[in-house]
Amino acid sequence: MSCILLLGASGMLGSSLAIKLKAAGHDVIRQSRADGYDIKLDLLSNQAWVDCLAKIQPETVVNLAAATNVDQCELNPQWAFDANIAPLLCLRGAFRSIDKLPHIVHISTDQVYDGTGPHSEAHVRPCNSYGLSKLAAELVIKDLPSTIIRTNFFGLSQTQGRQSFSDWIIKSIKSRKQITLFEDVFFSAIHMNTLCEFISLAIDKKTLGTFNVGSSDGMSKSVFGLRLASLLGLGTSSIRIGSVKELDLRARRPLDMRMDTTCFQDKFSVSTPTLSTEINQAADEYLG
Ligand SMILES: NC(=O)c1ccc[n+]([C@@H]2O[C@H](COP(=O)([O-])OP(=O)(O)OC[C@H]3O[C@@H](n4cnc5c(N)ncnc54)[C@H](OP(=O)(O)O)[C@@H]3O)[C@@H](O)[C@H]2O)c1
């Protein structure tokens, strides 16, 4: 099995993905700035990248490292640049010094879209600094041997201090905290486990390009939350259904992030699941 350099291994997706790739027999080298991981590569140092790639000679670099706080990215675009774009500029620079280029699997976001979905890959229109920085990151590596996965995910987070959208809903209901779920924001997320399977497939198949990887349909965030709560037998009295327009958020959010996954399904010979199937998977996970 192949050697995989996993950037951002301490994050919500990284923690789950590392376990699944190891279980599939890959040699996974986990990068983080935190203690307790395999390598503390400085993602902003050209020389560190050159040394790391020469030493490890990974067959694949999976990039999950990112500044993911959307409002913080809006407040501080330099922070978004340093975390989301600059590491890939350094990686690109390091590629000039090595003979055998690794395959890059880069995780991007459905926030590169705006307007009415489902969106196809060609029609990008980011409406905030986070989406813009993620799109710029894609452009840095687009002509390298790369598979770029635009996605959105949920499920039980294994990472302390990081909660997914589904974690937040369940935790809030259980602690009787009043939350508002938006009836005017639509997405086509998938369960983290399904995403890990699809990333694993991308690593194995090495099909290059940019792909929407989400559920085959989608729904509003309010329908998502109510359906999940119902499957878990949780009361919904603390859930208020509202509009994102009521909130004074620093960063504008796209209202419809639903993605057309046809291209991914065709190129990878897979079917993407419906969002209801993915909610069922999450419910089983939380009940288990
Ligand atoms: N969460 C979602 O619902 C969602 C939706 C769509 C797309 N995505 C994308 O999926 C990927 C993984 O998301 P996630 O939610 O698992 O992320 P996360 O939990 O926020 O973890 C991100 C990782 O990036 C590293 N990181 C953060 N800021 C950094 C910086 N300034 N410089 C270098 N490294 C930095 C952190 O590692 P250390 O601090 O340990 O070094 C952390 O492990 C990201 O690329 C994100 O854009 C996420």
The ligand as a MOL file (V3000), in Angstrom:
LIG
                    3D

  0  0  0     0  0            999 V3000
M  V30 BEGIN CTAB
M  V30 COUNTS 48 52 0 0 0
M  V30 BEGIN ATOM
M  V30 1 N -16.1220 21.2400 8.2160 0
M  V30 2 C -16.8900 21.2860 7.1250 0
M  V30 3 O -18.1100 21.1230 7.2050 0
M  V30 4 C -16.2670 21.5120 5.7770 0
M  V30 5 C -17.1350 21.7340 4.7020 0
M  V30 6 C -16.5740 21.8900 3.4310 0
M  V30 7 C -15.2010 21.7950 3.2450 0
M  V30 8 N -14.3760 21.6040 4.3170 0 CHG=1
M  V30 9 C -12.9360 21.5040 4.0690 0
M  V30 10 O -12.5010 20.2520 4.5500 0
M  V30 11 C -11.1820 20.3420 5.0850 0
M  V30 12 C -11.1520 19.7860 6.4960 0
M  V30 13 O -12.0880 20.5010 7.2840 0
M  V30 14 P -12.1790 20.2970 8.8610 0
M  V30 15 O -13.5120 20.8040 9.2790 0
M  V30 16 O -11.7460 18.9220 9.2100 0 CHG=-1
M  V30 17 O -11.0960 21.3500 9.3330 0
M  V30 18 P -10.6220 21.6940 10.8200 0
M  V30 19 O -11.2060 20.7540 11.8070 0
M  V30 20 O -10.8210 23.1620 11.0120 0
M  V30 21 O -9.0860 21.3580 10.7180 0
M  V30 22 C -8.2660 22.0750 9.8460 0
M  V30 23 C -6.8370 21.6660 10.0610 0
M  V30 24 O -6.0620 22.6440 9.4080 0
M  V30 25 C -4.9720 23.0270 10.2170 0
M  V30 26 N -4.8690 24.4820 10.1910 0
M  V30 27 C -5.7680 25.3740 10.6070 0
M  V30 28 N -5.2860 26.6190 10.4300 0
M  V30 29 C -4.0720 26.4770 9.9040 0
M  V30 30 C -3.0730 27.3840 9.5230 0
M  V30 31 N -3.2210 28.6990 9.6920 0
M  V30 32 N -1.9350 26.8960 8.9930 0
M  V30 33 C -1.7630 25.5700 8.8750 0
M  V30 34 N -2.6710 24.6640 9.2420 0
M  V30 35 C -3.8120 25.1130 9.7440 0
M  V30 36 C -5.2320 22.5510 11.6240 0
M  V30 37 O -4.1230 21.8190 12.0310 0
M  V30 38 P -3.1220 22.2180 13.2440 0
M  V30 39 O -3.6530 23.4870 13.8870 0
M  V30 40 O -3.1760 21.0390 14.1330 0
M  V30 41 O -1.8410 22.3880 12.5570 0
M  V30 42 C -6.4160 21.5930 11.5020 0
M  V30 43 O -6.0120 20.2810 11.7220 0
M  V30 44 C -10.8040 21.8320 4.9920 0
M  V30 45 O -10.0070 22.0100 3.8670 0
M  V30 46 C -12.1260 22.5450 4.8250 0
M  V30 47 O -11.9640 23.7340 4.0610 0
M  V30 48 C -14.8780 21.4710 5.5750 0
M  V30 END ATOM
M  V30 BEGIN BOND
M  V30 1 1 1 2
M  V30 2 2 2 3
M  V30 3 1 2 4
M  V30 4 1 4 5
M  V30 5 2 4 48
M  V30 6 2 5 6
M  V30 7 1 6 7
M  V30 8 2 7 8
M  V30 9 1 8 9
M  V30 10 1 8 48
M  V30 11 1 9 10
M  V30 12 1 9 46
M  V30 13 1 10 11
M  V30 14 1 11 12
M  V30 15 1 11 44
M  V30 16 1 12 13
M  V30 17 1 13 14
M  V30 18 2 14 15
M  V30 19 1 14 16
M  V30 20 1 14 17
M  V30 21 1 17 18
M  V30 22 2 18 19
M  V30 23 1 18 20
M  V30 24 1 18 21
M  V30 25 1 21 22
M  V30 26 1 22 23
M  V30 27 1 23 24
M  V30 28 1 23 42
M  V30 29 1 24 25
M  V30 30 1 25 26
M  V30 31 1 25 36
M  V30 32 1 26 27
M  V30 33 1 26 35
M  V30 34 2 27 28
M  V30 35 1 28 29
M  V30 36 1 29 30
M  V30 37 2 29 35
M  V30 38 1 30 31
M  V30 39 2 30 32
M  V30 40 1 32 33
M  V30 41 2 33 34
M  V30 42 1 34 35
M  V30 43 1 36 37
M  V30 44 1 36 42
M  V30 45 1 37 38
M  V30 46 2 38 39
M  V30 47 1 38 40
M  V30 48 1 38 41
M  V30 49 1 42 43
M  V30 50 1 44 45
M  V30 51 1 44 46
M  V30 52 1 46 47
M  V30 END BOND
M  V30 END CTAB
M  END
